[in-house]
Amino acid sequence: MEQQGGILFVDIETAPVQAEWADLSVEMQAEWTRKARLIRHTGDEQPDPAAMYGERAGIYSEFARIVCIGFGSMYNSATGWKLRLKAIAGEDEKKILQEFNNVIARIIGLQGDIRFCGHNIKEFDIPFICRRSVINNVPLPPALQLSGKKPWEVQHIDTMELWKFGDVKHYTSLSLLATILGIPSPKTDMDGSQVGEVFWKDKDLDRISKYCMNDVLTAARVYLRLKGIDNIDLQPDHADV
């Protein structure tokens, strides 16, 4: 098995920046209306921007905030391989990002290098973290300084990219990939489309954190399976990284 010390499995959960479209500033309402016109939809008529906001805004970094970052690192214990899990969640996005930066700094200080791993991490999680860091005026750590790098120079590991096997147009969700590989699905309590409602209406950060860490665990198990490592029964360890 390749050295796991420098891999940090990561997943983020996001929610619209405001609970409702009406809570946006007039300027941001206008920007979302323009954005909504460009978003593909299934109806015959262009849907109402306010309705689309609740359904779709959570995936666009300009209109959504990070409410949780889950991460995990592998280690070999006396009882077998485990994934040490932690989630940083809250209502203050800037504090979430700053604390995540602190975690990265501590890990690099111990290990000297780090690679992120996750599902669709190169197209979603990492760019989202970087953009929201800029918006919140949070400096990017060296591990996230990707500007100007060629795709092959980015050493982060994407399980969706591994599954594509060179097929640039293919998309497979983590839930589907886990199911077909015989790995327990992460979608046992909720799914990503519900995070905004759970954050804004239910105020249940604990539920979001558990869901996020379950995604991290699933991505780690998928990674091992895709690397042909079948002799590791990875178990969760909800302790500080």
C-alpha positions as CSV (number, residue, x, y, z in Angstrom):
1,M,0.0,0.0,0.0
2,E,1.3,3.5,-0.8
3,Q,2.2,5.7,2.1
4,Q,-1.0,7.1,3.7
5,G,0.6,9.5,6.1
6,G,0.4,12.5,3.7
7,I,-3.3,11.9,2.7
8,L,-6.1,13.9,4.3
9,F,-9.5,12.8,3.2
10,V,-11.8,15.8,3.0
11,D,-15.5,16.7,2.3
12,I,-17.4,19.9,2.7
13,E,-21.1,20.7,3.3
14,T,-22.5,23.9,1.9
15,A,-25.7,25.9,2.3
16,P,-27.1,29.1,0.6
17,V,-25.5,32.3,2.0
18,Q,-28.9,33.4,3.2
19,A,-31.9,31.4,4.2
20,E,-34.2,32.9,1.5
21,W,-33.7,34.7,-1.8
22,A,-35.5,37.7,-0.2
23,D,-32.7,38.0,2.4
24,L,-30.1,38.7,-0.3
25,S,-29.1,42.3,-1.0
26,V,-30.7,43.8,-4.0
27,E,-27.4,43.5,-5.9
28,M,-27.1,39.8,-5.1
29,Q,-30.7,39.2,-6.0
30,A,-30.0,40.7,-9.4
31,E,-26.9,38.5,-9.8
32,W,-28.8,35.4,-8.8
33,T,-31.5,36.2,-11.3
34,R,-28.9,36.4,-14.1
35,K,-27.3,33.2,-12.8
36,A,-30.6,31.4,-12.7
37,R,-31.2,32.1,-16.4
38,L,-28.0,30.1,-17.2
39,I,-28.8,27.1,-15.0
40,R,-30.2,24.1,-16.8
41,H,-33.7,23.1,-15.6
42,T,-36.2,20.5,-16.6
43,G,-39.4,22.5,-16.8
44,D,-40.9,24.1,-20.0
45,E,-40.8,27.5,-18.4
46,Q,-38.0,29.4,-16.8
47,P,-38.5,28.8,-13.0
48,D,-38.8,31.6,-10.5
49,P,-35.3,32.7,-9.3
50,A,-36.5,32.7,-5.7
51,A,-37.6,29.1,-6.0
52,M,-34.4,28.1,-7.7
53,Y,-32.4,29.8,-5.0
54,G,-33.5,27.3,-2.3
55,E,-32.9,24.4,-4.7
56,R,-29.7,25.2,-6.4
57,A,-27.8,28.1,-4.7
58,G,-26.0,25.7,-2.3
59,I,-23.6,24.4,-5.0
60,Y,-22.3,27.8,-6.2
61,S,-19.5,29.3,-4.2
62,E,-20.6,32.9,-5.0
63,F,-24.1,32.2,-3.5
64,A,-23.3,29.6,-0.8
65,R,-21.3,29.2,2.3
66,I,-19.3,26.4,3.9
67,V,-21.1,25.2,7.0
68,C,-19.0,22.1,7.7
69,I,-15.6,20.7,6.7
70,G,-15.1,17.0,7.5
71,F,-11.7,15.3,7.3
72,G,-9.9,12.2,8.3
73,S,-6.4,10.6,8.3
74,M,-5.6,6.9,8.3
75,Y,-3.5,5.2,11.0
76,N,-2.7,1.6,12.0
77,S,-3.8,0.8,15.5
78,A,-3.4,-2.4,17.5
79,T,-6.8,-3.4,16.3
80,G,-6.3,-2.6,12.6
81,W,-6.5,0.4,10.3
82,K,-8.7,3.3,11.4
83,L,-9.7,6.7,10.0
84,R,-9.4,9.4,12.6
85,L,-12.3,11.7,11.8
86,K,-13.2,15.3,12.8
87,A,-15.7,17.9,11.5
88,I,-15.5,21.6,11.9
89,A,-19.0,23.1,11.7
90,G,-20.6,26.4,12.7
91,E,-22.4,29.5,11.6
92,D,-19.2,31.5,11.3
93,E,-17.7,30.5,7.9
94,K,-14.5,32.4,8.5
95,K,-13.8,30.6,11.7
96,I,-14.4,27.3,10.0
97,L,-11.8,28.1,7.3
98,Q,-9.3,29.5,9.7
99,E,-9.5,26.4,11.9
100,F,-9.2,24.1,8.9
101,N,-6.0,26.1,7.9
102,N,-4.7,25.5,11.4
103,V,-5.3,21.7,11.1
104,I,-3.5,21.7,7.7
105,A,-0.5,23.6,9.3
106,R,-0.4,21.1,12.2
107,I,-0.4,18.1,9.9
108,I,2.2,19.5,7.6
109,G,4.3,20.3,10.6
110,L,4.2,16.7,11.6
111,Q,4.4,15.0,8.2
112,G,6.1,17.5,6.0
113,D,3.6,17.2,3.1
114,I,-0.1,16.7,2.5
115,R,-2.4,15.6,-0.3
116,F,-6.1,15.9,-0.1
117,C,-8.4,13.1,-1.2
118,G,-12.1,13.0,-1.8
119,H,-14.9,12.5,-4.3
120,N,-15.1,15.2,-6.9
121,I,-12.7,17.1,-4.8
122,K,-10.8,18.7,-7.7
123,E,-13.9,20.3,-9.2
124,F,-16.0,21.0,-6.1
125,D,-14.5,20.8,-2.6
126,I,-11.0,22.3,-3.2
127,P,-12.1,25.2,-5.5
128,F,-15.1,25.9,-3.1
129,I,-12.8,26.2,-0.1
130,C,-10.4,28.4,-2.0
131,R,-13.1,30.8,-3.3
132,R,-14.8,31.1,0.0
133,S,-11.4,31.7,1.7
134,V,-10.8,34.6,-0.7
135,I,-14.3,36.0,-0.1
136,N,-13.7,35.8,3.7
137,N,-10.2,37.2,3.4
138,V,-8.6,34.1,4.8
139,P,-5.1,33.4,3.5
140,L,-4.8,30.2,1.5
141,P,-2.2,27.7,3.0
142,P,0.5,26.5,0.6
143,A,-1.3,23.2,0.1
144,L,-4.2,25.1,-1.5
145,Q,-2.1,27.5,-3.6
146,L,-3.1,26.0,-6.9
147,S,-3.3,29.1,-9.1
148,G,-1.2,28.8,-12.2
149,K,-0.6,25.1,-11.8
150,K,-1.2,22.6,-14.6
151,P,-3.7,19.9,-13.9
152,W,-1.0,17.2,-13.7
153,E,0.9,19.4,-11.2
154,V,-2.0,19.1,-8.7
155,Q,-1.2,16.1,-6.5
156,H,-4.6,15.8,-4.8
157,I,-6.5,12.6,-5.3
158,D,-10.0,12.5,-6.6
159,T,-11.9,9.2,-6.4
160,M,-14.3,10.3,-9.1
161,E,-11.3,11.0,-11.4
162,L,-9.9,7.5,-10.5
163,W,-13.2,5.9,-11.5
164,K,-13.4,7.8,-14.8
165,F,-10.4,5.9,-16.2
166,G,-9.8,8.8,-18.6
167,D,-13.4,9.3,-19.6
168,V,-13.7,13.1,-19.2
169,K,-17.5,13.3,-19.5
170,H,-18.4,10.6,-17.0
171,Y,-19.9,11.5,-13.6
172,T,-20.7,9.1,-10.8
173,S,-21.9,10.1,-7.4
174,L,-20.2,8.9,-4.3
175,S,-23.4,7.1,-3.2
176,L,-23.7,5.2,-6.5
177,L,-20.0,4.3,-6.6
178,A,-20.1,3.0,-3.0
179,T,-23.2,0.9,-3.8
180,I,-21.7,-0.8,-6.8
181,L,-18.5,-1.5,-5.0
182,G,-20.2,-3.1,-2.1
183,I,-19.4,-0.3,0.4
184,P,-22.1,1.0,2.8
185,S,-23.7,4.1,1.3
186,P,-23.1,7.5,3.0
187,K,-26.7,8.5,2.4
188,T,-28.3,6.9,5.4
189,D,-29.7,9.9,7.2
190,M,-29.8,12.7,4.6
191,D,-28.3,13.9,1.4
192,G,-26.5,17.0,0.2
193,S,-29.7,18.6,-1.1
194,Q,-31.0,18.8,2.5
195,V,-28.0,20.5,4.1
196,G,-29.4,24.0,3.5
197,E,-32.7,23.2,5.2
198,V,-31.0,21.4,8.1
199,F,-28.7,24.3,8.6
200,W,-31.1,27.2,8.2
201,K,-34.4,25.7,9.5
202,D,-33.4,22.9,11.9
203,K,-30.1,24.5,13.1
204,D,-28.8,21.0,13.5
205,L,-25.0,21.3,13.0
206,D,-24.4,18.0,14.8
207,R,-26.5,16.2,12.1
208,I,-24.6,17.9,9.3
209,S,-21.3,17.0,10.9
210,K,-22.1,13.3,11.3
211,Y,-23.3,13.2,7.7
212,C,-20.1,15.0,6.5
213,M,-17.8,12.6,8.4
214,N,-19.8,9.6,7.0
215,D,-19.0,11.0,3.5
216,V,-15.3,11.2,4.4
217,L,-15.3,7.6,5.7
218,T,-17.0,6.4,2.5
219,A,-14.6,8.3,0.2
220,A,-11.7,6.7,2.1
221,R,-13.1,3.2,1.7
222,V,-13.8,3.9,-2.0
223,Y,-10.2,5.1,-2.5
224,L,-8.8,1.9,-1.0
225,R,-11.1,-0.2,-3.2
226,L,-10.1,1.7,-6.3
227,K,-6.4,1.2,-5.4
228,G,-7.0,-2.5,-5.1
229,I,-6.4,-2.6,-1.4
230,D,-8.9,-5.1,-0.1
231,N,-7.1,-6.3,3.0
232,I,-8.0,-3.2,5.1
233,D,-11.3,-3.1,7.0
234,L,-11.2,0.7,7.7
235,Q,-13.1,1.7,10.8
236,P,-14.1,5.2,12.0
237,D,-12.4,6.8,14.9
238,H,-14.2,10.1,16.0
239,A,-11.2,11.7,17.6
240,D,-9.2,14.9,16.8
241,V,-6.9,14.7,13.9
